[in-house]
Amino acid sequence: MATSKETSREKIVKKVLELLDNHPDGLHYSALVREISKIMPGIPINTIHGTVWDVDVQNPSRIYKPSRGLFRLSRFKSEDFSSLTSAAATSKSKQSMIIKEEGFYEPFADWLVNEIEDCTKAIALGKNKFKDKWGTPDVIGKNESKRSDIIQAPIEIVAAEIKTDINQLITAFGQTCSYRLFSNKAYLVIPRNSPQDEIARLDSLCMVFGIGLILFNIEDVDNPDFDIRVRAIKHDPDMYYVNKYMKLIEEELFK
């Protein structure tokens, strides 16, 4: 005969499966615990934590972890489902292109200056301003001391790559890495509705490479709601490339 505690655990596992079925990209541990505690307020929170934390180990044929802390149904690993979600992602991507990527350049430049104060001036760039295969940042800015400051700090360059197409996240990461060649800080800015396992991987990669990761609302260009997922780490770029590229935008950024 099953005990009350075992019955509670069975109910939790059943609810986990239901929640994951409604979220093909998966759910994080904290989200699962939060949702289950709302749905089942009568079950002790410690029981919920104790059941959810290794639910993939206890149910290996039905649940797996594509990345740390993210739970997903095993059936969503299938090739058929992958092609289905890829098609859906392409459809979403096409819809999102109604709001052009360029529409987020100015809002992000403004956010760098006025919200997090990483720049004293930032401009939208994009296109092929730098005219080489390494690409051109979508937004670039500078951070310099005020004339009234007693101690003048060296000018810092900040570069950002913004992507609205969730099928281009890996490409965007590579481009952002290349911007570290001539910038003190580099940011990768991606849609908040990107696949959770992709966000988790980029989260880890950005921490390893010192790149800032920003999530934003792709549906509203007037209120992108930029949010810092990983903070950019300042480093010393190669001054040869700093001067090479800054010379191309001297009029826009330094005058």
C-alpha positions in Angstrom: 0.0 0.0 0.0 1.4 3.4 -1.0 2.1 5.9 1.7 0.8 9.5 1.7 4.2 10.8 0.9 4.6 8.5 -2.1 1.2 9.5 -3.3 2.2 13.2 -3.1 5.4 12.4 -5.1 3.3 10.6 -7.8 1.0 13.6 -8.1 4.0 15.9 -8.4 5.6 13.8 -11.2 2.3 13.6 -13.0 2.0 17.4 -12.9 5.6 17.8 -14.0 4.9 15.7 -17.1 1.8 17.8 -17.8 3.7 21.1 -17.5 6.5 19.9 -19.7 4.1 18.6 -22.3 2.8 22.2 -22.6 6.3 23.6 -22.8 8.2 21.8 -25.6 11.3 23.9 -25.1 11.4 22.7 -21.4 11.1 24.4 -18.0 13.7 25.3 -15.5 13.7 23.8 -12.0 12.6 27.0 -10.3 9.7 27.4 -12.7 8.5 23.9 -12.2 8.6 24.2 -8.4 6.8 27.6 -8.5 4.0 26.3 -10.8 3.5 23.1 -8.8 3.4 24.9 -5.5 0.6 27.2 -6.9 -1.4 24.2 -8.3 -0.8 22.0 -5.2 -0.7 24.3 -2.2 -1.5 21.4 0.1 1.8 19.6 -0.6 4.8 20.7 1.5 7.3 22.8 -0.5 10.1 20.6 0.7 8.4 17.6 -0.9 8.0 19.5 -4.1 11.7 20.4 -4.1 12.7 16.9 -3.2 10.7 15.4 -6.1 11.5 17.8 -8.8 15.3 18.1 -8.4 16.0 14.6 -9.7 12.8 13.9 -11.5 14.8 13.2 -14.7 16.9 10.6 -12.8 13.7 8.9 -11.5 12.0 9.0 -14.9 14.9 8.6 -17.4 12.7 7.3 -20.2 10.3 10.3 -20.1 12.4 13.3 -18.9 15.9 14.5 -19.6 18.0 17.7 -19.1 19.2 19.4 -22.3 21.2 21.8 -20.1 21.8 22.6 -16.4 18.6 23.1 -14.5 16.4 22.7 -17.6 13.9 19.8 -17.8 12.3 18.6 -21.0 10.2 15.6 -22.2 12.3 12.9 -23.9 9.9 12.6 -26.8 10.8 16.1 -27.9 14.3 14.9 -28.7 13.0 13.1 -31.8 14.0 14.1 -35.3 10.4 14.6 -36.3 9.7 17.0 -33.5 13.0 18.8 -34.1 11.9 19.5 -37.7 8.5 20.5 -36.5 9.9 23.0 -34.0 12.4 24.2 -36.6 9.5 25.0 -39.0 7.6 26.7 -36.2 10.7 28.7 -35.2 11.1 29.8 -38.9 7.5 30.9 -39.0 7.9 32.9 -35.7 11.1 34.3 -37.1 9.3 35.5 -40.3 6.6 37.1 -38.2 9.1 38.9 -36.0 10.8 40.3 -39.1 7.7 42.5 -39.5 9.4 44.5 -36.8 12.8 45.0 -38.5 15.9 44.2 -36.5 17.2 47.7 -37.2 14.2 49.0 -35.1 15.9 47.8 -31.9 19.3 49.5 -32.6 18.4 53.0 -31.3 16.5 51.7 -28.3 19.5 49.6 -27.3 21.9 52.5 -27.8 19.7 54.6 -25.6 19.6 51.8 -23.0 23.4 51.6 -22.9 23.6 55.3 -22.2 20.6 56.0 -19.9 19.8 52.8 -18.2 23.0 51.0 -17.4 25.3 53.9 -18.1 27.9 51.8 -19.9 28.3 54.5 -22.5 28.4 58.3 -22.5 27.5 58.1 -26.2 26.2 55.2 -28.4 25.0 55.1 -32.0 23.3 52.6 -34.3 25.7 51.3 -36.8 24.9 48.0 -38.6 25.1 47.3 -42.4 28.7 47.0 -43.5 30.3 50.1 -42.1 33.6 48.3 -41.3 33.7 46.7 -44.7 35.3 43.4 -43.8 34.3 39.8 -43.3 34.4 40.0 -39.5 31.2 42.1 -39.6 30.0 45.4 -38.2 28.4 45.8 -34.7 24.8 46.8 -34.7 25.4 49.3 -31.9 28.7 50.8 -30.8 29.4 53.3 -28.1 32.1 55.0 -26.1 32.5 55.6 -22.4 34.7 58.6 -21.4 35.3 60.7 -18.3 33.6 64.0 -17.9 35.7 67.1 -18.3 35.0 67.9 -14.6 36.4 64.6 -13.4 39.7 65.1 -11.6 41.2 61.8 -12.8 40.5 61.1 -16.5 40.0 57.4 -17.3 40.9 55.9 -20.7 38.1 55.9 -23.3 36.3 52.5 -23.4 34.6 51.1 -26.5 31.4 49.1 -26.2 30.0 47.0 -29.1 26.7 45.0 -29.5 25.2 42.4 -31.8 21.4 42.3 -31.9 19.5 39.4 -33.3 15.8 39.0 -33.9 16.1 35.7 -35.9 16.4 32.9 -33.3 17.8 30.6 -36.0 21.0 32.8 -36.1 22.0 32.8 -32.5 25.2 30.8 -33.0 26.3 33.1 -35.8 25.5 36.1 -33.6 27.6 34.7 -30.8 30.6 34.3 -33.2 30.2 37.9 -34.4 30.1 39.2 -30.9 33.3 37.3 -30.0 35.0 39.1 -32.9 34.0 42.5 -31.6 36.2 41.9 -28.5 39.1 42.5 -30.8 38.4 46.3 -30.8 36.0 46.8 -27.8 36.4 46.8 -24.1 32.9 45.3 -23.6 30.8 43.3 -26.0 27.1 42.5 -25.8 25.0 39.8 -27.4 21.3 40.8 -27.5 18.8 38.1 -28.3 15.0 37.6 -28.1 13.6 36.5 -24.7 11.5 33.8 -26.5 14.6 32.0 -27.8 14.7 28.2 -27.0 15.5 27.8 -23.4 18.3 25.3 -24.1 19.9 27.7 -26.5 19.7 30.5 -23.9 21.3 28.2 -21.3 24.2 27.4 -23.6 24.8 31.0 -24.6 24.6 31.9 -20.9 27.5 29.6 -20.2 29.5 30.6 -23.3 29.1 34.3 -22.5 30.4 33.8 -19.0 33.4 31.9 -20.3 34.2 34.6 -22.9 33.3 37.6 -20.8 30.5 38.7 -23.2 27.3 40.4 -21.9 24.1 38.5 -22.6 20.9 40.6 -22.9 17.4 39.3 -23.4 14.6 41.5 -24.8 11.0 41.5 -25.9 10.9 41.1 -29.6 7.2 42.0 -29.9 7.4 45.6 -28.9 10.0 48.0 -30.4 8.7 50.8 -28.1 9.2 48.7 -25.0 11.9 46.1 -25.6 12.4 45.6 -21.9 16.2 44.8 -22.2 17.3 42.6 -19.3 20.8 41.6 -18.3 21.3 37.9 -18.2 25.1 37.9 -18.0 27.2 41.1 -17.3 30.0 42.0 -19.8 33.5 41.8 -18.4 35.8 44.7 -19.3 39.1 43.7 -21.0 41.9 45.4 -23.0 41.3 45.1 -26.7 44.0 45.2 -29.4 44.7 48.9 -29.9 45.7 48.4 -33.6 42.2 47.2 -34.4 40.6 49.8 -32.1 42.2 52.6 -34.1 41.6 50.9 -37.4 37.8 50.6 -36.8 37.3 53.8 -34.8 38.8 55.8 -37.6 35.9 54.7 -39.9 33.3 56.1 -37.5 35.3 59.0 -36.1 32.8 61.6 -37.3 29.7 59.8 -35.9 31.1 58.7 -32.5 33.9 61.1 -31.5 32.7 64.5 -32.8 
